[in-house]
Amino acid sequence: MTDYADSLTPQTTAKAARAKVEPKLKAVASSAHDAYDSLKEVASEAVDETRARVKDIAAQASDEIQTRYGDLEAWARLKPARALGIAAGLGVVLGLLLRGRSTKTIYVREPR
């Protein structure tokens, strides 16, 4: 008669443990795969919806810009002197802002 402890070899113990764990691992893997598929579907729908909203907003902005440009062009044709003055003033201001700091140093002496 063989002893019970002798019949439990590492190979049989590993096979028994694997037989117990494998179905649970498959169930967990299946659940994880289903969750991944669900998340992927939701994310895809959100991306598609956001893409459509961005296209709509871009189209509205383009229409608004074209309308404003047309209004500005009409105003400039009605009042060309004022439009030219405003453009020149903006040009001077932008030129002063973009020219940067002067590299010349001016020293002022105190009067004696």
MARBA-3410 file (N, C-alpha, C, O; in Angstrom, 1 decimal):
112
0.8,-1.2,0.0,0.0,0.0,0.0,0.9,1.2,0.0,1.9,1.3,0.7 ~ 0.5,2.2,-0.8,1.3,3.4,-0.9,0.7,4.5,0.0,-0.5,4.6,0.3 ~ 1.6,5.3,0.4,1.3,6.4,1.3,0.7,7.5,0.5,1.1,7.7,-0.6 ~ -0.3,8.3,1.1,-0.9,9.4,0.4,0.1,10.5,0.0,0.1,11.0,-1.1 ~ 1.0,10.7,0.9,2.0,11.8,0.7,3.0,11.4,-0.5,3.5,12.3,-1.2
3.2,10.1,-0.7,4.1,9.7,-1.8,3.4,9.8,-3.1,4.0,10.0,-4.1 ~ 2.0,9.7,-3.1,1.3,9.8,-4.4,1.2,11.3,-4.9,0.9,11.5,-6.1 ~ 1.4,12.2,-4.0,1.3,13.6,-4.4,2.7,14.1,-4.9,3.6,14.5,-4.1 ~ 2.9,14.0,-6.2,4.2,14.5,-6.7,4.0,16.0,-7.1,2.8,16.4,-7.3 ~ 5.0,16.7,-7.3,4.9,18.1,-7.7,4.1,18.3,-9.1,3.4,19.2,-9.3
4.3,17.3,-10.0,3.6,17.4,-11.2,2.1,17.2,-11.1,1.3,17.9,-11.7 ~ 1.7,16.3,-10.2,0.2,16.1,-10.0,-0.4,17.2,-9.3,-1.5,17.6,-9.5 ~ 0.4,17.8,-8.3,-0.1,19.0,-7.6,-0.3,20.2,-8.5,-1.3,20.9,-8.4 ~ 0.6,20.4,-9.4,0.6,21.5,-10.3,-0.6,21.3,-11.3,-1.3,22.2,-11.6 ~ -0.8,20.0,-11.8,-1.9,19.8,-12.7,-3.2,20.0,-12.0,-4.2,20.5,-12.6
-3.3,19.6,-10.8,-4.6,19.8,-10.0,-4.9,21.3,-9.8,-6.0,21.7,-10.0 ~ -3.8,22.0,-9.5,-4.0,23.5,-9.3,-4.4,24.2,-10.6,-5.2,25.1,-10.6 ~ -3.7,23.7,-11.6,-4.0,24.3,-12.9,-5.5,24.0,-13.3,-6.1,24.9,-13.9 ~ -5.9,22.8,-13.1,-7.3,22.4,-13.4,-8.3,23.3,-12.7,-9.4,23.6,-13.2 ~ -8.0,23.7,-11.4,-8.9,24.5,-10.6,-8.8,26.0,-11.1,-9.9,26.6,-11.2
-7.7,26.5,-11.4,-7.5,27.9,-11.7,-7.8,28.2,-13.2,-8.3,29.3,-13.4 ~ -7.6,27.3,-14.1,-7.8,27.7,-15.5,-9.2,28.1,-15.9,-9.3,29.1,-16.6 ~ -10.2,27.5,-15.4,-11.6,28.0,-15.8,-11.8,29.4,-15.2,-12.5,30.2,-15.9 ~ -11.3,29.7,-14.0,-11.5,31.0,-13.5,-10.7,32.1,-14.3,-11.2,33.2,-14.5 ~ -9.5,31.7,-14.7,-8.7,32.6,-15.5,-9.4,32.9,-16.9,-9.4,34.0,-17.3
-10.0,31.9,-17.4,-10.7,32.0,-18.7,-11.9,33.0,-18.5,-12.2,33.8,-19.4 ~ -12.6,32.8,-17.4,-13.8,33.6,-17.1,-13.3,35.1,-16.9,-14.0,36.0,-17.5 ~ -12.3,35.3,-16.2,-11.8,36.7,-16.0,-11.3,37.3,-17.3,-11.6,38.4,-17.6 ~ -10.6,36.5,-18.1,-10.1,37.0,-19.4,-11.3,37.4,-20.3,-11.2,38.4,-21.0 ~ -12.3,36.5,-20.3,-13.5,36.8,-21.1,-14.2,38.1,-20.6,-14.6,38.9,-21.4
-14.3,38.3,-19.3,-14.9,39.5,-18.7,-14.1,40.7,-19.1,-14.6,41.8,-19.5 ~ -12.8,40.6,-19.0,-11.9,41.7,-19.4,-12.0,42.1,-20.9,-12.0,43.2,-21.2 ~ -12.1,41.1,-21.7,-12.2,41.3,-23.1,-13.6,42.0,-23.4,-13.6,42.9,-24.2 ~ -14.6,41.5,-22.8,-15.9,42.2,-23.0,-15.9,43.6,-22.5,-16.5,44.5,-23.2 ~ -15.3,43.9,-21.4,-15.2,45.3,-20.9,-14.4,46.1,-21.8,-14.7,47.3,-22.1
-13.3,45.6,-22.4,-12.5,46.3,-23.3,-13.3,46.7,-24.6,-13.2,47.8,-25.1 ~ -14.0,45.7,-25.1,-14.8,45.9,-26.3,-15.9,47.0,-26.0,-16.1,47.9,-26.8 ~ -16.5,47.0,-24.8,-17.5,47.9,-24.5,-16.9,49.3,-24.4,-17.5,50.3,-24.9 ~ -15.8,49.4,-23.7,-15.1,50.7,-23.6,-14.6,51.3,-24.9,-14.7,52.5,-25.2 ~ -14.1,50.4,-25.8,-13.7,50.8,-27.1,-14.9,51.4,-27.9,-14.7,52.3,-28.6
-16.0,50.7,-27.8,-17.2,51.2,-28.5,-17.7,52.5,-28.0,-18.0,53.4,-28.8 ~ -17.7,52.7,-26.7,-18.1,54.0,-26.1,-17.2,55.1,-26.5,-17.6,56.2,-26.8 ~ -15.9,54.8,-26.4,-14.9,55.8,-26.8,-15.0,56.2,-28.3,-14.8,57.3,-28.7 ~ -15.2,55.2,-29.1,-15.4,55.5,-30.6,-16.6,56.4,-30.8,-16.5,57.3,-31.6 ~ -17.7,56.1,-30.1,-18.9,56.9,-30.3,-18.6,58.4,-29.8,-19.0,59.3,-30.4
-17.9,58.5,-28.7,-17.6,59.8,-28.2,-16.7,60.6,-29.1,-16.9,61.8,-29.3 ~ -15.7,59.9,-29.7,-14.8,60.6,-30.7,-15.6,61.0,-31.9,-15.4,62.1,-32.4 ~ -16.5,60.1,-32.4,-17.3,60.5,-33.6,-18.2,61.7,-33.3,-18.3,62.6,-34.1 ~ -18.8,61.7,-32.1,-19.7,62.8,-31.8,-18.9,64.1,-31.6,-19.3,65.2,-32.1 ~ -17.7,64.0,-31.0,-16.9,65.2,-30.8,-16.4,65.7,-32.2,-16.4,66.9,-32.4
-16.0,64.8,-33.1,-15.6,65.2,-34.4,-16.7,66.0,-35.2,-16.4,67.0,-35.8 ~ -17.9,65.5,-35.0,-19.1,66.1,-35.7,-19.3,67.5,-35.1,-19.6,68.4,-35.9 ~ -19.2,67.6,-33.8,-19.4,68.9,-33.2,-18.4,69.9,-33.6,-18.7,71.1,-33.8 ~ -17.1,69.5,-33.6,-16.0,70.4,-34.0,-16.2,70.8,-35.5,-16.0,72.0,-35.8 ~ -16.7,69.9,-36.4,-16.9,70.4,-37.7,-18.0,71.4,-37.8,-17.9,72.4,-38.6
-19.1,71.2,-37.0,-20.2,72.2,-37.0,-19.7,73.5,-36.5,-20.1,74.6,-37.1 ~ -18.9,73.5,-35.4,-18.5,74.8,-34.9,-17.5,75.5,-35.8,-17.6,76.7,-36.0 ~ -16.7,74.7,-36.5,-15.8,75.3,-37.5,-16.5,75.9,-38.7,-16.2,77.0,-39.2 ~ -17.6,75.2,-39.1,-18.4,75.8,-40.2,-19.1,77.1,-39.7,-19.2,78.0,-40.5 ~ -19.6,77.1,-38.5,-20.3,78.3,-38.0,-19.2,79.5,-37.9,-19.6,80.6,-38.2
-18.0,79.2,-37.4,-17.0,80.2,-37.3,-16.6,80.7,-38.6,-16.4,81.9,-38.8 ~ -16.5,79.8,-39.6,-16.1,80.3,-41.0,-17.2,81.2,-41.5,-16.9,82.2,-42.1 ~ -18.5,80.8,-41.4,-19.6,81.7,-41.8,-19.5,83.0,-41.1,-19.7,84.1,-41.8 ~ -19.3,83.0,-39.8,-19.3,84.3,-39.1,-18.1,85.2,-39.5,-18.3,86.4,-39.7 ~ -17.0,84.6,-39.8,-15.8,85.4,-40.2,-16.1,86.0,-41.6,-15.7,87.1,-41.8
-16.7,85.2,-42.5,-17.0,85.7,-43.8,-18.0,86.8,-43.7,-17.8,87.8,-44.5 ~ -19.0,86.7,-42.9,-20.0,87.8,-42.7,-19.3,89.1,-42.2,-19.5,90.2,-42.7 ~ -18.5,88.9,-41.1,-17.8,90.1,-40.5,-16.8,90.7,-41.5,-16.7,91.9,-41.6 ~ -16.1,89.9,-42.3,-15.2,90.5,-43.3,-16.0,91.3,-44.4,-15.5,92.3,-44.8 ~ -17.1,90.7,-44.8,-18.0,91.5,-45.7,-18.5,92.8,-45.2,-18.5,93.8,-45.9
-18.9,92.8,-43.9,-19.3,94.0,-43.2,-18.1,95.0,-43.2,-18.3,96.2,-43.4 ~ -16.9,94.6,-42.8,-15.8,95.4,-42.7,-15.4,96.0,-44.1,-15.1,97.2,-44.2 ~ -15.5,95.2,-45.1,-15.2,95.7,-46.4,-16.2,96.7,-46.9,-15.8,97.7,-47.5 ~ -17.5,96.5,-46.6,-18.5,97.5,-46.9,-18.2,98.8,-46.2,-18.4,99.9,-46.8 ~ -17.9,98.7,-44.9,-17.6,99.9,-44.1,-16.4,100.7,-44.7,-16.4,101.9,-44.7
-15.4,99.9,-45.0,-14.2,100.6,-45.6,-14.5,101.3,-46.9,-13.8,102.3,-47.2 ~ -15.4,100.8,-47.7,-15.7,101.4,-48.9,-16.6,102.7,-48.7,-16.5,103.6,-49.5 ~ -17.4,102.7,-47.6,-18.2,103.9,-47.3,-17.3,105.0,-46.7,-17.5,106.2,-46.9 ~ -16.3,104.6,-45.9,-15.5,105.6,-45.2,-14.0,105.2,-45.4,-13.4,104.7,-44.5 ~ -13.5,105.5,-46.6,-12.1,105.1,-46.9,-11.0,105.8,-46.0,-10.0,105.3,-45.6
-11.3,107.1,-45.8,-10.3,107.9,-45.0,-10.2,107.4,-43.6,-9.1,107.2,-43.1 ~ -11.3,107.1,-43.0,-11.3,106.6,-41.6,-10.6,105.2,-41.6,-9.8,105.0,-40.6 ~ -10.9,104.4,-42.5,-10.4,103.0,-42.6,-8.8,103.1,-42.8,-8.1,102.4,-42.1 ~ -8.4,104.0,-43.6,-6.9,104.2,-43.8,-6.3,104.7,-42.6,-5.2,104.2,-42.2 ~ -6.9,105.6,-41.9,-6.3,106.1,-40.6,-6.2,105.1,-39.5,-5.2,105.0,-38.9
-7.3,104.3,-39.4,-7.2,103.2,-38.4,-6.2,102.2,-38.8,-5.4,101.7,-37.9 ~ -6.1,101.8,-40.1,-5.0,100.9,-40.5,-3.6,101.4,-40.2,-2.8,100.6,-39.8 ~ -3.4,102.7,-40.5,-2.1,103.3,-40.3,-1.8,103.3,-38.8,-0.7,103.0,-38.4 ~ -2.7,103.6,-38.0,-2.5,103.7,-36.5,-2.2,102.3,-36.0,-1.3,102.1,-35.1 ~ -3.0,101.3,-36.4,-2.7,99.9,-36.0,-1.3,99.5,-36.5,-0.6,98.7,-35.7
-0.9,99.9,-37.7,0.4,99.5,-38.2,1.5,100.1,-37.3,2.5,99.4,-37.0 ~ 1.4,101.4,-36.9,2.4,102.0,-36.1,2.4,101.3,-34.7,3.5,101.0,-34.2 ~ 1.3,101.0,-34.1,1.3,100.4,-32.8,1.9,99.0,-32.9,2.7,98.6,-32.0 ~ 1.5,98.2,-33.9,2.1,96.9,-34.0,3.6,97.0,-34.3,4.4,96.2,-33.8 ~ 4.1,97.9,-35.1,5.5,98.1,-35.4,6.3,98.4,-34.1,7.3,97.9,-33.9
5.7,99.3,-33.3,6.4,99.6,-32.0,6.4,98.4,-31.1,7.4,98.2,-30.4 ~ 5.4,97.6,-31.0,5.3,96.5,-30.2,6.3,95.4,-30.6,6.9,94.7,-29.8 ~ 6.4,95.2,-31.9,7.2,94.1,-32.5,8.7,94.5,-32.7,9.5,93.6,-33.0 ~ 9.1,95.7,-32.6,10.5,96.1,-32.9,11.4,95.6,-31.8,12.6,95.4,-32.1 ~ 11.0,95.3,-30.6,11.9,94.8,-29.6,12.6,96.0,-28.9,12.3,97.1,-29.1
13.5,95.6,-28.0,14.2,96.6,-27.2,15.4,97.1,-28.1,15.9,96.4,-28.9 ~ 15.7,98.3,-27.9,16.8,99.0,-28.6,18.1,98.5,-28.0,18.2,98.3,-26.8 ~ 19.1,98.3,-28.8,20.4,97.8,-28.4,21.3,99.0,-28.1,22.4,98.8,-27.5 ~ 20.8,100.2,-28.4,21.7,101.4,-28.1,21.4,101.8,-26.7,20.3,101.8,-26.2 ~ 22.5,102.2,-26.0,22.4,102.7,-24.7,22.7,104.2,-24.7,23.7,104.7,-25.3
21.8,104.9,-24.1,22.0,106.4,-24.0,22.4,106.8,-22.6,21.7,106.4,-21.6 ~ 23.5,107.5,-22.4,23.9,107.9,-21.1,23.6,109.4,-21.0,24.0,110.2,-21.9 ~ 23.0,109.8,-20.0,22.7,111.2,-19.8,23.5,111.7,-18.6,23.6,111.1,-17.5 ~ 24.3,112.8,-18.9,25.1,113.4,-17.8,24.3,114.3,-17.0,23.3,115.0,-17.5 ~ 24.6,114.4,-15.8,24.0,115.4,-14.9,24.6,116.7,-15.2,25.8,116.8,-15.4
23.8,117.8,-15.1,24.4,119.1,-15.3,25.3,119.5,-14.2,25.1,119.2,-13.0 ~ 26.4,120.3,-14.5,27.3,120.7,-13.5,27.1,122.1,-13.0,27.8,122.6,-12.2
END
